[in-house]
Amino acid sequence: MTPTPQVMKAIVVEAFGPPSNLVIKDVPKPTPQPGFVLIRIKAFGLNHAEIHMRRGEWAESMPIIGIECVGIVEDCPGGEYPIKTCVAALMGGLGRTINGSYAQYTVAPVGNVVPLSNSEEVLPLPWEQLAVFPESYATAWTCLFRNLEVQEGQNLLIRGSTSALGRAAANLASSCGVSVVATTRAPERHPELLDMGARTVEKEGPGLPERLRLPDESKFDAVLDLVGNSTLLESLTLVRRGGRLCLAGWLGGLEPIRDFNPLLQMASGVHFSFFGSPIFGSNAFPVSDVPLHDVVQMVANGKFQAKPSKVFRFDEIQEAHRVMEGGESNGKIVILGY
């Protein structure tokens, strides 16, 4: 007798379009192949990339989207992780080339999985809090300490600081002795950013360079631009000679830069780089390079706070996407597992 295929609940993109197209369905439970880990998902964070996937605006996406999660190892054919290990998983094709985390289970490449605890009984933080870390903190850490190479005592500007990635960057940088200047479009969020360690906060928008003068009239050692193409050329003018600019987000939209002429618009002596988290898991950017476990322990030990801005149930995914798309998230939105 042929065994009955196992099924699971998953949130499926029925057709590209609005949040109402995210529908919960019964689908086959995935089976891990060697080199992959089967994870029972306990919680997952939402990301702006998933809005674009849901709309059909991303180059690649699967019917089950979702680029990160935290959960428990249920099967690992290669034996890299013992059963019941608590892990975080991010990227590695999740939601893009393999079905992602909007489900009860997912399979992630071994190289894109990070252990957090040996068992659920000794978790460093609750699941909904652990779900804040994988994509946002791994990306923030890499932007800060690999692309920008920030150091204690330097001045860092973070544009788009109230996003989940911006908050992660502000937390990490300030905890390492970097002087952070943050920007946001929402003045009511200034106190939150100051509490996270920002030295000062400015309103994101026209006239920003004139409002960002440092005490000695110098420029910034580093700029992390999460607003994107609409502010990139301006950000180049805010970096000192020998300083660094990293582009890592598109909160201002995906519209490309028109008529960019490096001869006239590129700042001399400024190092400009880009970081996109889909590269995680490659030989150049292994997830093991990111001390995610140590970052979680920093929060568990009270060095800084990292909590979800909003937590939704699995069956509230449509409302969660509406909140994120409407710019109401004010940080990381987390979905509890089914």
C-alpha positions in Angstrom: 0.0 0.0 0.0 1.3 3.4 -1.0 1.6 5.7 2.1 -0.6 8.7 2.2 1.5 11.8 1.5 1.9 14.1 4.5 0.3 17.5 4.3 0.8 20.8 6.1 -0.8 24.2 6.3 0.8 26.9 4.1 0.1 30.5 3.1 0.0 30.5 -0.7 0.2 33.3 -3.2 -2.9 32.4 -5.3 -2.1 35.1 -7.9 0.0 38.2 -7.9 -1.7 41.1 -6.3 -3.1 42.4 -3.0 -2.8 40.9 0.5 -6.1 39.2 0.0 -4.4 36.8 -2.5 -2.5 35.2 0.4 -4.6 32.1 1.2 -4.1 29.3 3.7 -4.1 25.9 2.0 -3.2 22.3 2.6 -0.1 21.4 0.6 2.4 18.5 0.6 4.9 18.6 3.5 8.4 19.0 2.1 11.0 16.2 2.3 14.6 17.2 2.8 17.3 16.0 0.5 21.0 15.7 1.6 22.4 19.2 2.2 19.0 20.5 3.5 17.3 20.8 6.8 13.6 20.2 7.5 12.4 22.9 10.0 9.2 22.9 11.9 8.5 26.7 11.9 7.7 28.3 15.2 7.7 31.9 14.0 8.8 34.0 11.0 9.5 37.7 10.3 8.0 39.7 7.4 10.1 41.6 5.0 9.4 44.2 2.3 10.9 41.9 -0.3 7.8 39.7 0.3 5.5 42.6 -0.7 7.3 42.7 -4.1 7.1 38.9 -4.3 3.4 38.9 -3.6 2.8 41.6 -6.2 4.9 39.8 -8.9 7.6 42.5 -8.9 10.5 40.3 -7.8 12.7 38.5 -10.3 12.1 35.2 -8.6 9.4 34.0 -6.3 7.6 30.8 -5.3 3.9 30.1 -4.4 5.0 29.9 -0.8 7.1 33.0 -0.1 9.0 34.0 3.1 12.8 34.4 3.3 13.5 33.6 7.0 12.2 31.7 10.0 13.0 30.2 13.4 12.0 26.8 14.4 13.0 23.2 15.3 15.0 20.7 13.2 12.7 17.8 12.4 15.0 16.0 9.9 18.5 16.5 8.6 19.6 13.7 6.2 23.3 14.8 6.4 23.4 14.8 10.2 24.8 18.4 10.3 22.2 19.3 12.9 20.7 17.0 15.6 16.9 16.6 15.7 15.2 19.1 18.0 18.0 21.7 17.6 16.5 25.2 17.7 17.6 27.1 14.6 17.2 30.2 12.5 17.2 30.0 8.7 17.5 32.8 6.2 17.8 33.2 2.4 19.4 30.3 0.5 16.6 30.6 -2.1 13.8 30.5 0.5 10.7 32.0 -1.1 12.6 32.6 -4.3 13.7 29.3 -5.8 12.4 26.9 -3.1 9.1 27.3 -1.1 9.7 29.6 1.9 8.7 30.2 5.5 5.0 31.1 5.2 4.2 27.5 6.2 4.3 24.9 9.0 7.5 23.4 7.6 10.2 24.5 5.2 13.5 23.0 3.9 16.5 25.3 4.0 20.1 24.7 2.8 22.4 23.6 5.6 24.7 26.5 5.0 21.8 29.0 5.6 20.9 27.6 9.0 22.2 28.8 12.3 21.8 26.9 15.7 20.3 29.0 18.5 19.8 26.3 21.2 20.1 22.6 21.7 16.4 22.3 22.7 13.2 24.2 23.0 13.4 23.9 26.8 16.5 26.2 27.0 15.6 29.0 24.5 17.5 32.2 25.1 14.4 34.3 24.2 10.8 33.5 23.2 10.1 32.4 19.7 8.4 35.6 18.6 11.5 37.6 19.8 14.0 35.2 18.1 12.1 35.7 14.8 13.3 39.4 14.9 16.9 38.4 14.3 17.6 36.2 11.2 17.4 38.4 8.1 17.5 41.9 9.7 20.4 41.4 12.1 22.5 39.2 9.7 22.1 41.9 7.0 22.8 44.8 9.4 25.9 43.1 10.9 27.3 42.4 7.4 26.6 45.9 6.2 28.2 47.5 9.3 31.2 45.3 9.9 32.0 44.0 6.4 31.0 46.5 3.8 31.3 49.7 6.0 33.9 48.4 8.4 32.7 50.7 11.1 34.8 51.1 14.2 34.4 52.4 17.7 34.4 56.2 17.8 33.3 56.7 14.2 30.3 58.6 13.0 27.6 56.6 11.2 24.5 57.9 9.4 21.6 55.5 9.0 19.0 56.6 6.5 15.6 54.8 7.1 16.3 53.9 10.7 12.8 52.9 11.8 12.7 50.0 9.4 13.5 46.6 10.9 16.9 46.7 9.2 17.6 50.2 10.4 16.7 49.4 14.0 19.0 46.4 13.9 21.9 48.5 12.5 21.3 51.2 15.1 21.3 48.6 17.9 24.5 46.9 16.7 26.4 50.0 15.9 25.6 51.9 19.1 26.4 48.9 21.2 29.9 48.8 19.7 30.7 52.4 20.5 29.8 53.9 17.1 28.2 57.4 17.1 24.9 57.0 15.3 22.9 59.7 13.5 19.5 58.3 12.5 16.9 59.6 10.0 13.2 58.9 9.8 10.2 60.4 8.1 8.1 60.2 11.3 9.0 62.7 14.0 7.0 60.8 16.6 9.6 58.0 16.3 12.6 60.1 17.3 12.4 59.1 21.0 12.5 55.4 20.1 15.7 55.9 18.1 17.3 57.8 20.8 16.5 55.0 23.2 18.2 52.6 20.8 21.4 54.5 21.1 21.3 57.1 18.3 23.2 60.3 19.2 20.7 62.4 17.3 17.7 62.0 15.0 16.8 64.0 11.9 13.7 64.0 9.7 14.3 62.2 6.4 13.6 64.5 3.5 14.6 67.6 1.5 17.3 69.7 3.1 18.8 66.8 5.0 22.5 67.6 4.2 22.1 71.1 5.7 20.6 69.7 8.9 23.3 67.0 9.3 26.4 69.1 10.0 28.7 67.4 12.4 30.2 69.4 15.2 33.5 70.1 13.4 31.9 70.6 10.0 33.3 67.2 8.8 31.4 64.5 7.0 30.5 61.0 8.1 32.9 58.1 8.3 30.1 55.8 7.0 26.6 56.0 5.7 24.1 53.1 5.5 21.4 54.1 3.0 18.2 52.1 3.3 16.0 54.5 1.5 17.5 53.6 -1.8 17.9 55.0 -5.3 16.0 58.2 -4.5 18.6 59.3 -1.9 21.8 57.6 -3.1 23.4 60.5 -4.9 22.8 62.8 -2.0 24.2 60.2 0.4 27.5 60.2 -1.6 28.0 63.9 -0.7 27.7 63.1 3.0 30.8 60.8 3.2 34.3 62.0 4.0 37.3 61.2 1.8 38.2 57.6 2.5 34.8 56.9 4.1 32.2 54.3 3.0 28.7 54.2 1.7 26.6 51.1 1.7 23.2 50.8 -0.1 21.1 48.0 1.3 17.4 48.9 1.1 14.7 50.5 -1.1 12.2 52.0 1.4 11.8 54.8 -1.1 10.7 52.5 -3.9 12.4 50.6 -6.8 12.5 53.3 -9.3 16.0 53.3 -10.9 18.4 56.3 -10.9 18.1 58.1 -14.2 21.1 59.6 -16.1 23.7 58.8 -13.4 27.1 60.2 -14.6 29.9 59.1 -12.3 32.3 61.7 -13.7 30.0 64.5 -12.4 28.1 62.8 -9.5 30.4 60.3 -7.9 32.3 61.6 -4.9 36.1 61.4 -5.2 37.7 59.1 -2.7 34.5 57.6 -1.3 34.0 53.8 -1.3 30.6 52.8 -2.4 29.2 49.3 -2.1 25.9 47.4 -2.2 24.7 44.5 0.0 21.8 42.2 -0.9 20.9 39.5 1.6 20.2 36.8 -1.2 23.9 36.3 -1.3 23.9 34.8 2.2 25.0 31.2 2.0 27.5 31.7 -0.8 31.2 31.1 -0.4 31.8 34.8 -0.3 29.1 35.5 2.3 28.6 32.4 4.5 26.0 32.7 7.2 28.5 31.3 9.6 30.4 34.6 9.2 27.6 36.3 11.1 27.8 35.9 14.9 24.0 35.6 15.2 24.1 33.4 18.3 26.2 36.0 20.0 23.9 38.8 19.0 20.9 36.9 20.5 22.9 36.5 23.7 23.6 40.2 23.8 19.9 40.8 23.9 19.3 38.0 26.4 21.9 39.6 28.6 20.2 43.0 28.4 22.9 44.8 26.3 20.2 46.2 24.0 16.5 45.5 23.2 15.2 43.8 20.1 11.5 43.0 20.1 8.9 42.6 17.4 6.8 45.7 16.7 3.7 43.6 16.1 2.9 39.9 16.4 0.2 38.3 14.3 -1.3 34.8 14.2 -0.8 32.6 11.1 -4.3 33.2 10.0 -3.8 37.0 10.2 -1.3 37.1 7.4 -3.4 39.3 5.2 -3.8 42.0 7.9 0.0 41.7 8.6 0.8 42.4 5.0 -1.6 45.4 4.9 0.1 46.8 8.0 3.6 46.4 6.5 2.6 47.7 3.1 0.9 50.7 4.7 4.1 51.7 6.5 2.5 51.0 9.9 4.9 48.3 11.1 7.4 50.6 12.9 9.9 47.7 13.1 9.8 44.0 12.6 6.4 42.2 12.2 6.4 38.6 13.3 4.0 35.8 12.5 3.6 32.9 14.9 3.8 29.5 13.4 0.6 27.5 12.7 
